């Protein structure tokens, strides 16, 4: 099974990335995922279920420890072509 996770961490700071956002980015970029897109207002990553779920666990723990007051995430099952499962 393949999963796609979309996430944001808060609070936002448009002048510079807060520590929790930096940590979240480092966790996702270090994970064994197939596709990662990190941006200022939302981030996505895709990969096998085990890799995504392991990364989400680390993302939640480390970004909250680094000062995030809210983490919003959505996880979707995707097919082999990368499209949402129906």
N, C-alpha and C positions, 0 to 999 in steps of 0.2 A: 504494500500500500504506500502511495505517495501522499504527502501532506504539504500544504502551503500555510505558513503562518504570517499574519500581518500584525504588527504591533507598534505601539507608541508608549513612551514613558513621559511622565509629567512630574514636576512642573516644567513648562516650556521656558526657554530663554533664547530669544532670537539673536542676541549679541554674541554669545558663545555657547558651545555645547556644555550642558551641565555634566557633572561627574557620572550621574546615573545613565545618561544617554551615551557617554563614552564607553562605559562598562558594557552596556547592552550591545553596542556595536562590536566591541571586542569579542564578546561571547559568541555572537552570531557569525562573525568573520572567521573565528577559530574553529567553529563546528564543521563537521564533515557533511556539508550541505552542497547541493548541486547548483543552486542559484541564490544569490543574495543581492538585494537592492536596498541600500541604506540611504535615506533622505531626511531632510529636516522635519517633515510633517508625517512621515510614516515609513515603515520599513517592511520588507517582505523577504521571506526565505523559503526555499522549497527543497525537499529531499525525501529520503525514505522515512517511514514513520518513526523508527527507533531514533534516528539521528535528530529529527525535528523535535520529538518529545524530550529527548535528553537536553537539547539546546534550550527549549522553553523552560525546563526546570532550572537550569543554570541562569538563564536570563532573569527569571522572576526572583530567585534568591539573591543574585549579585546586584541587580539594579535596585532592589528595595534596600539592601544593605548600603548601597552607595547614595541613598537619599531620595529615591523616587517615592512620591506620595501616591502615585496611581500608575498602573500598567494596564493598558487596554490591549487585548489581543483577540484575534479570531483565527481559528484553525479550520481549514477546509481540506477535504479529500479531493485529490485531483487524479485524473487518469494519466496514462502514459504519455499522452500528447501535451500534458500540462493544463488541460481544461478542467473546469469544475465537474465533479461526478454528478450524475443525475439519477 
